[in-house]
Amino acid sequence: MRDVDADAPVVVAGAGPVGMTTALALHARGVPVTIVEAESEDRDRSGSRAIYVHGSTLRTLERIHPGLGMELVEEGLVWPTRRTCYHGKEVFSRTYSTPGGHGDIPHFSSIPQVRTEAYMHEALEEAGIEIHWDAAVESVESGPDGVTVETADGQTWETPYLVGADGGGSTVRKEIGASFDGDQSENSFIIADIDEVEEDPMPLERLFHYADPEVGGRNVLLVPFTGGWRLDIQCIEGDDPEELASEEQMREFTRAVMGERYADNVTWVSSYKFLQVMADTFVDDHRRVLLAGEAAHLLAPFGARGMNSGIADADEAASAIAVGYRARSDAVARDEVEMYAARREKAAEYNLNAAGQALDYLQGEDPVTVLRKEAAAALADHFEPAGEYLDDAPYGPHTPPPIVTTGNY
């Protein structure tokens, strides 16, 4: 590998929310940065995808680019009501007078990912950060002093650091020799976007329905976001996901869950099984390449840990690189990157376990869990904590990942 200019820009692979956040966080710390993206500028970004933006994520975005977090707050919505049903019967309902809490940044903002990305693109333009489109990473060679990256547009980048935010199929991860192991959900899930009926909207509430009789005894999750609704349906044994995701069947599901006026408002449908996987290392041997977001971990969506944890990765990666970029000691630079890996690997382990708990609960094969659900449903009319258990359990633990000061490095 050739000698790398110590003042060369850091390269970020991937122009999704995690890659764009990494670039903005580096720029905020005074580090030059550029983004290389495999897809074209006119790529299809349909589907609401990551709609639930945690308050901690909003604060991070506001900190690294003032105004960005508040834009997501102002366009997003905060639904005030949580409601849960069990086999057709309501077992829990609570409406909050201040659902977002107090202060400028609420507990969350519900907004389609495409809008989050649009605001991030505007922030990149304001910061003067360039995205190189049609520039998939083809090879990565790291050494003690930096990284050489070759991309599909014929360019060769010599950079002090590379951040791999290039998704679940990450070339960067493969190039540094990290393995990607874990599990897949047994059940398939159908996810659809439903446009709002502006003249007669439903109440803003998050609804979870255990074994909804209106959809053949399948679990249903309904969540509002700006301009529409996310409808999740969990397949049961014997289901053909492709058949359930058909236009005709989704119209029937939507009619059953939301009413006739929403039946023709389905705009996007996807079916898949959730992966629970993690890279065995988030950094290369030379501590010059850092993995972030889905390049480092894939999580089941329960608790909305995917994009939110990826943005936490991005901010911490930028912090480590900013120190390493200016460090006068190689040992200091190396230590910062290793601390990044230690912290974010521990966070990923926690999030995998938390999402896994929710997934196991929803798949419902454990007899003890089944009995707990049945007992809680029977008690819910007279004992509110029983209903709250049924309302909370599908999303896993609410506590944040632990903060570590040591790890595997």
FIPA-141444 format. One record per residue (C-alpha): residue in three letters; x, y, z. Coordinates in pm, 1 decimal. Layout:
N
+------+----------+----------+----------+
: mipa :       xx :       yy :       zz :
+------+----------+----------+----------+
:  ALA :        X :        Y :        Z :
...
+------+----------+----------+----------+
This chain:
409
+------+----------+----------+----------+
: mipa :       xx :       yy :       zz :
+------+----------+----------+----------+
:  MET :      0.0 :      0.0 :      0.0 :
:  ARG :    122.6 :    349.1 :    -84.3 :
:  ASP :    180.8 :    607.3 :    189.0 :
:  VAL :   -144.3 :    783.6 :    280.0 :
:  ASP :   -168.4 :   1160.5 :    310.9 :
:  ALA :   -253.8 :   1222.3 :    676.8 :
:  ASP :   -478.5 :   1514.5 :    571.0 :
:  ALA :   -674.8 :   1316.9 :    311.2 :
:  PRO :  -1050.3 :   1289.1 :    364.8 :
:  VAL :  -1194.2 :    998.9 :    557.1 :
:  VAL :  -1397.5 :    774.8 :    323.9 :
:  VAL :  -1743.4 :    654.4 :    426.3 :
:  ALA :  -1887.6 :    364.4 :    226.7 :
:  GLY :  -2265.5 :    388.0 :    204.4 :
:  ALA :  -2511.9 :    677.8 :    171.2 :
:  GLY :  -2788.9 :    543.6 :    391.5 :
:  PRO :  -2881.1 :    708.5 :    723.1 :
:  VAL :  -2579.0 :    557.6 :    901.0 :
:  GLY :  -2327.7 :    660.6 :    634.8 :
:  MET :  -2470.2 :   1010.7 :    606.3 :
:  THR :  -2470.8 :   1050.7 :    984.7 :
:  THR :  -2108.1 :    936.5 :    999.0 :
:  ALA :  -2012.0 :   1198.2 :    742.6 :
:  LEU :  -2200.8 :   1476.1 :    921.8 :
:  ALA :  -2051.4 :   1372.5 :   1256.9 :
:  LEU :  -1697.9 :   1379.2 :   1111.2 :
:  HIS :  -1758.9 :   1719.4 :    953.2 :
:  ALA :  -1888.4 :   1849.8 :   1286.8 :
:  ARG :  -1558.1 :   1742.1 :   1443.1 :
:  GLY :  -1355.3 :   1920.5 :   1175.7 :
:  VAL :  -1252.0 :   1608.3 :    984.8 :
:  PRO :  -1269.1 :   1614.9 :    600.6 :
:  VAL :  -1490.2 :   1337.9 :    465.2 :
:  THR :  -1642.4 :   1202.2 :    145.1 :
:  ILE :  -1902.2 :    930.7 :     76.2 :
:  VAL :  -1891.5 :    654.5 :   -184.6 :
:  GLU :  -2222.5 :    483.8 :   -265.2 :
:  ALA :  -2280.9 :    170.6 :   -472.0 :
:  GLU :  -2620.1 :    274.7 :   -609.6 :
:  SER :  -2723.2 :    553.6 :   -843.3 :
:  GLU :  -2851.9 :    890.1 :   -729.1 :
:  ASP :  -3200.1 :    804.7 :   -859.9 :
:  ARG :  -3217.4 :    475.0 :   -665.2 :
:  ASP :  -3552.3 :    348.8 :   -543.3 :
:  ARG :  -3605.9 :    430.7 :   -173.8 :
:  SER :  -3972.4 :    327.4 :   -152.5 :
:  GLY :  -4121.8 :    199.1 :    171.3 :
:  SER :  -4140.4 :    372.0 :    509.0 :
:  ARG :  -3876.8 :    136.2 :    659.9 :
:  ALA :  -3724.3 :    282.8 :    980.5 :
:  ILE :  -4008.3 :    508.0 :   1097.6 :
:  TYR :  -3939.7 :    530.9 :   1472.4 :
:  VAL :  -3659.9 :    777.9 :   1552.2 :
:  HIS :  -3557.9 :    765.0 :   1918.4 :
:  GLY :  -3518.0 :   1084.8 :   2116.0 :
:  SER :  -3148.2 :   1004.7 :   2168.2 :
:  THR :  -3106.2 :    982.6 :   1789.7 :
:  LEU :  -3283.6 :   1314.8 :   1739.3 :
:  ARG :  -3048.0 :   1474.1 :   1992.9 :
:  THR :  -2744.6 :   1326.5 :   1816.3 :
:  LEU :  -2855.8 :   1461.6 :   1479.6 :
:  GLU :  -2931.4 :   1802.5 :   1628.3 :
:  ARG :  -2587.8 :   1811.7 :   1790.8 :
:  ILE :  -2386.5 :   1721.2 :   1480.9 :
:  HIS :  -2587.1 :   1944.5 :   1244.1 :
:  PRO :  -2799.8 :   2203.7 :   1425.8 :
:  GLY :  -3152.8 :   2206.7 :   1289.3 :
:  LEU :  -3148.1 :   1851.1 :   1152.8 :
:  GLY :  -3297.6 :   1684.4 :   1458.9 :
:  MET :  -3562.9 :   1954.9 :   1489.9 :
:  GLU :  -3665.3 :   1909.9 :   1125.7 :
:  LEU :  -3745.1 :   1545.4 :   1200.1 :
:  VAL :  -3936.5 :   1653.6 :   1508.8 :
:  GLU :  -4139.4 :   1915.0 :   1322.2 :
:  GLU :  -4234.6 :   1689.6 :   1030.6 :
:  GLY :  -4271.1 :   1370.8 :   1234.3 :
:  LEU :  -4552.1 :   1289.2 :   1471.2 :
:  VAL :  -4580.7 :   1162.8 :   1827.0 :
:  TRP :  -4876.7 :    931.6 :   1873.9 :
:  PRO :  -5040.4 :    974.0 :   2215.8 :
:  THR :  -5210.1 :    635.2 :   2264.0 :
:  ARG :  -5083.2 :    279.8 :   2317.8 :
:  ARG :  -5345.4 :      9.5 :   2280.4 :
:  THR :  -5326.8 :   -371.2 :   2287.7 :
:  CYS :  -5587.7 :   -635.6 :   2209.6 :
:  TYR :  -5582.8 :  -1010.0 :   2273.5 :
:  HIS :  -5792.1 :  -1244.4 :   2057.1 :
:  GLY :  -6028.7 :   -959.7 :   1972.4 :
:  LYS :  -6057.1 :   -813.5 :   2323.9 :
:  GLU :  -5890.9 :   -492.8 :   2440.6 :
:  VAL :  -5655.2 :   -564.9 :   2731.9 :
:  PHE :  -5467.0 :   -235.8 :   2759.0 :
:  SER :  -5510.5 :    126.4 :   2655.9 :
:  ARG :  -5334.5 :    437.8 :   2773.7 :
:  THR :  -5337.8 :    792.0 :   2636.4 :
:  TYR :  -5071.7 :   1038.5 :   2745.4 :
:  SER :  -5141.3 :   1409.2 :   2782.5 :
:  THR :  -4776.6 :   1485.3 :   2692.4 :
:  PRO :  -4671.1 :   1177.8 :   2488.4 :
:  GLY :  -4346.4 :   1335.0 :   2374.6 :
:  GLY :  -4244.4 :   1441.2 :   2723.0 :
:  HIS :  -4125.1 :   1793.7 :   2796.8 :
:  GLY :  -3868.6 :   1998.9 :   2609.8 :
:  ASP :  -3788.3 :   2059.0 :   2243.8 :
:  ILE :  -3682.8 :   1701.0 :   2165.6 :
:  PRO :  -3961.0 :   1444.2 :   2224.9 :
:  HIS :  -3915.0 :   1081.3 :   2325.6 :
:  PHE :  -3950.8 :    986.1 :   1959.4 :
:  SER :  -4063.0 :   1107.5 :   1619.3 :
:  SER :  -4254.7 :    884.2 :   1377.1 :
:  ILE :  -4151.0 :    972.0 :   1022.6 :
:  PRO :  -4080.8 :    768.8 :    705.0 :
:  GLN :  -3713.2 :    692.4 :    647.2 :
:  VAL :  -3729.0 :    852.7 :    303.9 :
:  ARG :  -3803.3 :   1187.0 :    471.4 :
:  THR :  -3524.0 :   1135.4 :    725.9 :
:  GLU :  -3285.5 :   1071.3 :    438.5 :
:  ALA :  -3408.7 :   1377.4 :    247.6 :
:  TYR :  -3323.8 :   1602.1 :    540.7 :
:  MET :  -2984.5 :   1433.3 :    574.3 :
:  HIS :  -2911.5 :   1499.2 :    206.7 :
:  GLU :  -2991.1 :   1867.5 :    259.5 :
:  ALA :  -2756.4 :   1872.3 :    558.6 :
:  LEU :  -2477.3 :   1717.2 :    350.0 :
:  GLU :  -2522.8 :   1984.9 :     84.0 :
:  GLU :  -2510.1 :   2258.1 :    347.0 :
:  ALA :  -2190.4 :   2106.2 :    485.7 :
:  GLY :  -2033.3 :   2067.3 :    140.6 :
:  ILE :  -1996.9 :   1689.0 :    173.0 :
:  GLU :  -1998.5 :   1506.1 :   -159.7 :
:  ILE :  -2157.0 :   1170.4 :   -239.6 :
:  HIS :  -1991.8 :    974.8 :   -521.6 :
:  TRP :  -2272.4 :    768.5 :   -675.4 :
:  ASP :  -2228.6 :    442.2 :   -869.9 :
:  ALA :  -1908.5 :    392.7 :   -671.2 :
:  ALA :  -1940.3 :     53.3 :   -503.9 :
:  VAL :  -1641.5 :    -52.3 :   -296.7 :
:  GLU :  -1455.1 :   -325.7 :   -485.1 :
:  SER :  -1144.4 :   -374.3 :   -270.6 :
:  VAL :  -1003.2 :   -260.7 :     61.9 :
:  GLU :   -638.6 :   -283.2 :    163.7 :
:  SER :   -554.1 :   -152.6 :    508.3 :
:  GLY :   -213.9 :    -98.5 :    665.2 :
:  PRO :    -59.9 :     70.2 :    970.0 :
:  ASP :    -87.7 :    417.5 :    813.8 :
:  GLY :   -418.8 :    406.2 :    630.8 :
:  VAL :   -641.9 :    239.1 :    375.7 :
:  THR :   -653.3 :    202.7 :     -2.2 :
:  VAL :  -1006.0 :    171.4 :   -139.9 :
:  GLU :  -1090.6 :     92.8 :   -501.6 :
:  THR :  -1441.6 :    171.1 :   -624.6 :
:  ALA :  -1649.3 :     68.7 :   -925.5 :
:  ASP :  -1626.1 :    414.3 :  -1084.1 :
:  GLY :  -1252.8 :    355.1 :  -1139.7 :
:  GLN :  -1126.5 :    566.8 :   -852.4 :
:  THR :   -863.0 :    470.6 :   -598.3 :
:  TRP :   -892.6 :    638.3 :   -260.4 :
:  GLU :   -600.8 :    674.3 :    -19.2 :
:  THR :   -752.0 :    755.7 :    319.0 :
:  PRO :   -640.5 :    753.7 :    682.8 :
:  TYR :   -968.0 :    580.9 :    781.1 :
:  LEU :  -1255.2 :    399.8 :    615.5 :
:  VAL :  -1602.3 :    355.5 :    767.3 :
:  GLY :  -1801.5 :     64.5 :    628.0 :
:  ALA :  -2167.7 :    166.2 :    643.0 :
:  ASP :  -2251.6 :    -27.6 :    328.2 :
:  GLY :  -2533.0 :   -243.3 :    463.3 :
:  GLY :  -2595.8 :   -608.0 :    537.9 :
:  GLY :  -2409.1 :   -728.7 :    229.8 :
:  SER :  -2111.0 :   -507.6 :    317.2 :
:  THR :  -1810.5 :   -544.9 :     88.4 :
:  VAL :  -1602.1 :   -357.3 :    344.8 :
:  ARG :  -1682.3 :   -619.1 :    609.8 :
:  LYS :  -1588.5 :   -901.1 :    374.1 :
:  GLU :  -1267.4 :   -727.7 :    268.4 :
:  ILE :  -1139.2 :   -700.0 :    625.4 :
:  GLY :  -1218.7 :  -1067.3 :    686.2 :
:  ALA :  -1490.1 :  -1021.4 :    949.4 :
:  SER :  -1743.8 :  -1302.6 :    973.8 :
:  PHE :  -2118.1 :  -1237.1 :   1000.9 :
:  ASP :  -2303.1 :  -1499.4 :   1204.0 :
:  GLY :  -2638.0 :  -1534.9 :   1377.1 :
:  ASP :  -2997.4 :  -1652.7 :   1341.3 :
:  GLN :  -3307.8 :  -1592.5 :   1133.3 :
:  SER :  -3667.3 :  -1568.3 :   1254.0 :
:  GLU :  -3876.9 :  -1879.8 :   1206.2 :
:  ASN :  -4185.4 :  -1681.0 :   1104.1 :
:  SER :  -4215.2 :  -1454.4 :    804.2 :
:  PHE :  -4361.0 :  -1106.6 :    841.4 :
:  ILE :  -4563.7 :   -895.0 :    600.3 :
:  ILE :  -4506.2 :   -520.8 :    623.1 :
:  ALA :  -4716.3 :   -264.2 :    438.0 :
:  ASP :  -4749.4 :    112.9 :    412.0 :
:  ILE :  -5101.5 :    253.8 :    410.3 :
:  ASP :  -5170.8 :    614.1 :    309.1 :
:  GLU :  -5374.0 :    822.4 :    552.1 :
:  VAL :  -5737.7 :    906.3 :    466.3 :
:  GLU :  -5707.8 :   1279.6 :    523.1 :
:  GLU :  -6081.8 :   1351.8 :    529.1 :
:  ASP :  -6154.6 :   1080.3 :    788.4 :
:  PRO :  -5833.9 :    973.8 :    966.1 :
:  MET :  -5809.4 :    706.8 :   1231.9 :
:  PRO :  -5710.7 :    811.2 :   1586.9 :
:  LEU :  -5334.1 :    835.3 :   1632.5 :
:  GLU :  -5253.6 :    523.6 :   1831.5 :
:  ARG :  -5008.3 :    237.5 :   1829.2 :
:  LEU :  -5206.2 :    -87.0 :   1823.5 :
:  PHE :  -5074.7 :   -437.2 :   1885.0 :
:  HIS :  -5324.0 :   -721.1 :   1843.7 :
:  TYR :  -5241.0 :  -1073.8 :   1958.3 :
:  ALA :  -5400.7 :  -1336.2 :   1732.9 :
:  ASP :  -5642.7 :  -1094.7 :   1570.4 :
:  PRO :  -5949.1 :  -1298.8 :   1465.3 :
:  GLU :  -6015.0 :  -1052.9 :   1182.9 :
:  VAL :  -5692.4 :  -1162.5 :   1009.0 :
:  GLY :  -5704.3 :  -1534.2 :   1077.5 :
:  GLY :  -5549.1 :  -1528.7 :   1423.9 :
:  ARG :  -5225.0 :  -1360.0 :   1318.0 :
:  ASN :  -5043.4 :  -1100.1 :   1529.0 :
:  VAL :  -5089.4 :   -745.8 :   1400.2 :
:  LEU :  -4899.6 :   -424.2 :   1469.0 :
:  LEU :  -5033.8 :    -90.5 :   1347.0 :
:  VAL :  -4825.8 :    227.4 :   1389.4 :
:  PRO :  -4891.4 :    577.6 :   1251.5 :
:  PHE :  -4626.5 :    793.1 :   1090.3 :
:  THR :  -4638.0 :   1123.6 :    907.0 :
:  GLY :  -4874.3 :   1073.2 :    613.8 :
:  GLY :  -4973.7 :    714.4 :    678.2 :
:  TRP :  -4958.9 :    391.6 :    871.3 :
:  ARG :  -4728.6 :     90.8 :    905.9 :
:  LEU :  -4916.6 :   -239.6 :    911.4 :
:  ASP :  -4717.8 :   -547.5 :   1023.6 :
:  ILE :  -4868.6 :   -894.9 :   1008.1 :
:  GLN :  -4689.9 :  -1199.5 :   1149.0 :
:  CYS :  -4730.8 :  -1513.7 :    942.3 :
:  ILE :  -4839.5 :  -1836.6 :   1109.5 :
:  GLU :  -4755.9 :  -2198.4 :   1028.5 :
:  GLY :  -4867.9 :  -2293.5 :    678.9 :
:  ASP :  -4874.0 :  -1936.7 :    545.3 :
:  ASP :  -4732.2 :  -1856.3 :    202.5 :
:  PRO :  -4577.3 :  -1508.5 :    250.9 :
:  GLU :  -4591.6 :  -1425.7 :   -119.8 :
:  GLU :  -4961.3 :  -1507.4 :   -131.2 :
:  LEU :  -5033.8 :  -1300.7 :    179.0 :
:  ALA :  -4839.8 :  -1007.3 :     34.1 :
:  SER :  -5048.7 :  -1006.0 :   -283.8 :
:  GLU :  -5242.6 :   -691.5 :   -370.1 :
:  GLU :  -5580.1 :   -860.0 :   -318.9 :
:  GLN :  -5491.5 :  -1016.6 :     17.0 :
:  MET :  -5334.6 :   -698.1 :    153.8 :
:  ARG :  -5648.0 :   -507.9 :     60.2 :
:  GLU :  -5848.4 :   -759.1 :    265.2 :
:  PHE :  -5611.1 :   -737.8 :    561.6 :
:  THR :  -5620.3 :   -359.2 :    553.0 :
:  ARG :  -5999.3 :   -356.1 :    534.6 :
:  ALA :  -6020.6 :   -592.5 :    834.4 :
:  VAL :  -5776.5 :   -398.6 :   1052.6 :
:  MET :  -5837.4 :    -37.0 :    948.9 :
:  GLY :  -6176.5 :    -25.2 :    779.9 :
:  GLU :  -6316.0 :     -2.9 :    429.0 :
:  ARG :  -6194.5 :    352.4 :    367.2 :
:  TYR :  -5828.7 :    238.4 :    389.3 :
:  ALA :  -5861.9 :    -74.8 :    172.5 :
:  ASP :  -5736.6 :     91.0 :   -148.3 :
:  ASN :  -5460.6 :    294.5 :     18.7 :
:  VAL :  -5187.9 :     28.7 :     30.9 :
:  THR :  -4878.3 :    183.2 :   -130.2 :
:  TRP :  -4597.1 :    -59.9 :    -51.3 :
:  VAL :  -4570.0 :   -420.9 :     67.7 :
:  SER :  -4272.3 :   -635.5 :    164.3 :
:  SER :  -4237.4 :   -982.9 :    315.2 :
:  TYR :  -3928.5 :  -1122.3 :    483.4 :
:  LYS :  -3776.5 :  -1303.4 :    776.9 :
:  PHE :  -3576.8 :  -1105.0 :   1028.7 :
:  LEU :  -3204.8 :  -1166.6 :   1068.7 :
:  GLN :  -3023.8 :  -1147.8 :   1401.9 :
:  VAL :  -2655.0 :  -1136.1 :   1309.1 :
:  MET :  -2337.8 :   -955.3 :   1413.5 :
:  ALA :  -1982.6 :   -924.7 :   1285.3 :
:  ASP :  -1718.6 :  -1092.5 :   1501.1 :
:  THR :  -1516.4 :   -769.7 :   1491.1 :
:  PHE :  -1612.1 :   -411.2 :   1408.6 :
:  VAL :  -1255.7 :   -308.1 :   1311.7 :
:  ASP :   -971.0 :   -436.0 :   1096.0 :
:  ASP :   -637.2 :   -561.9 :   1226.9 :
:  HIS :   -469.7 :   -225.4 :   1169.8 :
:  ARG :   -752.5 :    -25.7 :   1337.5 :
:  ARG :   -804.5 :    181.4 :   1023.3 :
:  VAL :  -1140.4 :     41.4 :    910.2 :
:  LEU :  -1453.7 :     69.6 :   1126.2 :
:  LEU :  -1788.9 :   -102.4 :   1061.7 :
:  ALA :  -2116.1 :     70.5 :   1148.5 :
:  GLY :  -2488.1 :      1.9 :   1118.4 :
:  GLU :  -2603.8 :   -299.6 :    919.9 :
:  ALA :  -2251.8 :   -366.4 :    797.8 :
:  ALA :  -2180.5 :   -455.8 :   1162.1 :
:  HIS :  -2514.0 :   -595.9 :   1282.4 :
:  LEU :  -2864.4 :   -682.0 :   1162.8 :
:  LEU :  -3143.7 :   -676.0 :   1420.3 :
:  ALA :  -3508.2 :   -777.0 :   1429.4 :
:  PRO :  -3705.5 :   -448.8 :   1431.7 :
:  PHE :  -3878.6 :   -487.3 :   1767.8 :
:  GLY :  -3791.2 :   -185.4 :   1978.5 :
:  ALA :  -3673.9 :      5.7 :   1668.8 :
:  ARG :  -3309.2 :    -72.2 :   1737.5 :
:  GLY :  -3180.6 :    -93.5 :   1377.8 :
:  MET :  -3132.4 :    257.6 :   1241.2 :
:  ASN :  -3115.6 :    408.7 :   1589.1 :
:  SER :  -2826.8 :    186.2 :   1697.8 :
:  GLY :  -2658.6 :    244.1 :   1361.9 :
:  ILE :  -2667.8 :    620.4 :   1414.1 :
:  ALA :  -2514.6 :    569.4 :   1758.6 :
:  ASP :  -2240.4 :    365.2 :   1585.7 :
:  ALA :  -2188.5 :    648.4 :   1338.0 :
:  ASP :  -2144.3 :    917.4 :   1602.7 :
:  GLU :  -1903.2 :    709.5 :   1809.4 :
:  ALA :  -1704.3 :    609.1 :   1499.8 :
:  ALA :  -1666.6 :    975.5 :   1408.2 :
:  SER :  -1552.9 :   1058.8 :   1760.1 :
:  ALA :  -1286.9 :    787.3 :   1756.1 :
:  ILE :  -1164.4 :    883.1 :   1409.3 :
:  ALA :  -1148.1 :   1252.5 :   1499.3 :
:  VAL :   -902.5 :   1171.8 :   1778.7 :
:  GLY :   -706.9 :    926.7 :   1565.0 :
:  TYR :   -693.5 :   1170.6 :   1272.8 :
:  ARG :   -505.4 :   1429.0 :   1481.4 :
:  ALA :   -323.9 :   1203.2 :   1725.9 :
:  ARG :     52.5 :   1243.2 :   1759.2 :
:  SER :     80.9 :    894.0 :   1900.2 :
:  ASP :     -7.4 :    580.6 :   1705.4 :
:  ALA :    -96.6 :    411.8 :   2033.4 :
:  VAL :   -353.8 :    681.7 :   2114.4 :
:  ALA :   -509.0 :    652.6 :   1767.7 :
:  ARG :   -525.1 :    276.0 :   1792.0 :
:  ASP :   -673.6 :    287.8 :   2141.4 :
:  GLU :   -956.1 :    519.7 :   2032.4 :
:  VAL :  -1060.2 :    284.7 :   1752.4 :
:  GLU :  -1042.3 :    -17.0 :   1981.2 :
:  MET :  -1258.2 :    163.5 :   2235.6 :
:  TYR :  -1511.8 :    228.4 :   1959.5 :
:  ALA :  -1519.0 :   -141.8 :   1881.0 :
:  ALA :  -1547.7 :   -241.7 :   2246.2 :
:  ARG :  -1840.8 :     -8.2 :   2309.0 :
:  ARG :  -2037.6 :    -72.4 :   1993.8 :
:  GLU :  -1984.9 :   -448.3 :   1995.5 :
:  LYS :  -2120.4 :   -456.9 :   2352.0 :
:  ALA :  -2415.1 :   -239.6 :   2245.0 :
:  ALA :  -2481.6 :   -467.7 :   1947.6 :
:  GLU :  -2475.1 :   -774.7 :   2170.5 :
:  TYR :  -2725.3 :   -609.3 :   2402.6 :
:  ASN :  -2953.4 :   -505.4 :   2115.6 :
:  LEU :  -2937.2 :   -851.7 :   1959.8 :
:  ASN :  -3040.0 :  -1006.9 :   2289.6 :
:  ALA :  -3316.8 :   -752.3 :   2343.2 :
:  ALA :  -3459.3 :   -793.1 :   1993.3 :
:  GLY :  -3418.4 :  -1169.4 :   2029.2 :
:  GLN :  -3625.5 :  -1169.4 :   2347.4 :
:  ALA :  -3904.7 :   -988.1 :   2165.1 :
:  LEU :  -3878.7 :  -1223.7 :   1867.2 :
:  ASP :  -3893.9 :  -1533.3 :   2088.6 :
:  TYR :  -4193.8 :  -1386.4 :   2268.6 :
:  LEU :  -4377.6 :  -1315.1 :   1943.5 :
:  GLN :  -4302.0 :  -1653.8 :   1788.6 :
:  GLY :  -4471.5 :  -1791.1 :   2098.9 :
:  GLU :  -4350.4 :  -2150.1 :   2106.6 :
:  ASP :  -4229.2 :  -2152.8 :   2468.7 :
:  PRO :  -4510.0 :  -2303.0 :   2685.7 :
:  VAL :  -4425.5 :  -2078.0 :   2980.5 :
:  THR :  -4453.5 :  -1766.4 :   2764.1 :
:  VAL :  -4784.7 :  -1885.9 :   2620.9 :
:  LEU :  -4923.1 :  -1940.3 :   2972.9 :
:  ARG :  -4803.4 :  -1597.9 :   3081.8 :
:  LYS :  -4984.6 :  -1432.8 :   2791.4 :
:  GLU :  -5305.0 :  -1622.1 :   2865.1 :
:  ALA :  -5289.9 :  -1544.6 :   3237.6 :
:  ALA :  -5215.1 :  -1176.1 :   3173.5 :
:  ALA :  -5507.7 :  -1150.0 :   2931.2 :
:  ALA :  -5741.5 :  -1309.9 :   3187.9 :
:  LEU :  -5627.7 :  -1065.4 :   3458.5 :
:  ALA :  -5611.0 :   -750.3 :   3245.1 :
:  ASP :  -5964.2 :   -628.5 :   3323.6 :
:  HIS :  -5887.5 :   -614.6 :   3696.0 :
:  PHE :  -5508.3 :   -577.1 :   3716.4 :
:  GLU :  -5357.3 :   -306.9 :   3494.9 :
:  PRO :  -4994.2 :   -431.9 :   3519.6 :
:  ALA :  -5106.6 :   -752.7 :   3346.2 :
:  GLY :  -5231.3 :   -552.6 :   3048.7 :
:  GLU :  -4919.3 :   -338.1 :   3050.3 :
:  TYR :  -4706.2 :   -653.9 :   3035.5 :
:  LEU :  -4891.6 :   -760.0 :   2720.6 :
:  ASP :  -4845.6 :   -411.1 :   2576.4 :
:  ASP :  -4471.3 :   -387.9 :   2649.6 :
:  ALA :  -4343.0 :   -741.1 :   2589.9 :
:  PRO :  -4349.6 :   -744.8 :   2205.1 :
:  TYR :  -4079.5 :   -475.6 :   2194.1 :
:  GLY :  -3820.2 :   -620.4 :   2430.8 :
:  PRO :  -3643.6 :   -440.7 :   2718.8 :
:  HIS :  -3660.5 :    -61.3 :   2737.3 :
:  THR :  -3326.1 :     -5.1 :   2908.9 :
:  PRO :  -3035.3 :    131.8 :   2701.8 :
:  PRO :  -2723.2 :    -72.1 :   2618.6 :
:  PRO :  -2451.2 :    -74.8 :   2884.7 :
:  ILE :  -2158.2 :    163.1 :   2859.6 :
:  VAL :  -1826.3 :    -19.7 :   2868.1 :
:  THR :  -1470.5 :     96.7 :   2916.0 :
:  THR :  -1300.1 :   -228.9 :   2821.4 :
:  GLY :  -1369.3 :   -499.9 :   2570.0 :
:  ASN :  -1202.8 :   -761.3 :   2356.0 :
:  TYR :   -914.4 :   -533.5 :   2257.1 :
+------+----------+----------+----------+
